[in-house]
Amino acid sequence: MLGACAGAPAPVASGGTTGSAEPVSVDNCGTTVTVGAPPDRLVTLNQGATEVALALGLQSRMAGTAYLDDSVPEKWKAAYDSVPVLSKEYPTKEKLLAARPDFLYASYSSAFTDKVAGSREELRGQGIPSYLSPFGCSDKSQVPPPTWQSMWGELNDVAKVFGVPERAAAIQRQQEQQLARFTAAAAGKDLKVLWFDSDTKTPYVGSGHGGPQLVLDAVGARNVFADLPGAWQNVSWEKVVAADPDAIVLADADWDTAQSKIDYLQGDPVLSRLTAVQRKAFVVVPFSESTPGVLLADGAARVSEGLGKLRQGS
């Protein structure tokens, strides 16, 4: 299933634009972003923004990128390798401006601080418009509810700015078809699942209103912490033990690998007795496939496949 249908389509050739060259505007985090023509020196800050740009086939119009959480998927690797990497994490403001960007796109508001790019207002004064993922808005009242539609809304906003709306529409159609298949397969039916992101002291877990919940809903599984607010929460190990999940989804990131979490669970005298740990019922998902964005459908494919295999082996 994962190999057959996971993720957005590979980017098409990106030379030129297919949309209008007239000014366009999108509403973003309480402000209006306007471009007079599709930008051609985009810089992306954060992996989520980079992957949206690559999914839309914008690599030839990217002047730089920065800050990965894990590896870029193979389907976009060649495109990513063609883009200058400005920094492993956030670049300095000097290095960023040296790339001569005509548009900045970030996933998190931390990109628009004095230590990085500067405020969006400051950038606008320098003639550099910007877009911040709606899920990263500083004003939490501007953050949309975590739904597949709101993720596609971000994708469509960026495609509109860059004059390629038909590419976003094609990705959305494909992902809608994927989700319908995952729902029909219901690989997670009757399974209690813990989504373990990071932190072995007070585990950081997927709660009821974020990417993990969307994925688990799509595959028919029950999130053991679905009753908690927000997308992520720190909980106690005592609560994990009480929930005793049938399976554990593990986020894999450069800064906290899935294997390190497995080693901790298996090495702890209490946690090693959890049903999921005893059965080695682990599903590993790259961190970039666990947050709202163009790769979340890939995460759903990976979890659907993983839970399906665990069910077959039980």
Secondary structure, DSSP 8 states (H G I E B T S, - for coil): -HHHH-SS------SS-SS--S-EEEEETTEEEEESS--SSEEEESHHHHHHHHHTT-GGGEEEEE--SS---HHHHHHHHTS-EEESS---HHHHHHT--SEEEESSGGGGSTTTT--HHHHHHTT--EEE-GGG-SSGGGS--S-HHHHHHHHHHHHHHTT-HHHHHHHHHHHHHHHHHHHHH-TTTT-EEEEEEE-SSS-EEE-SSSHHHHHHHHHT-EETTTTSSSSEEE--HHHHHHH--SEEEEEEBTTB-HHHHHHHHHHSTTGGGSHHHHTT-EEEEEGGGSSSSTTHHHHHHHHHHHHHHHHHH-
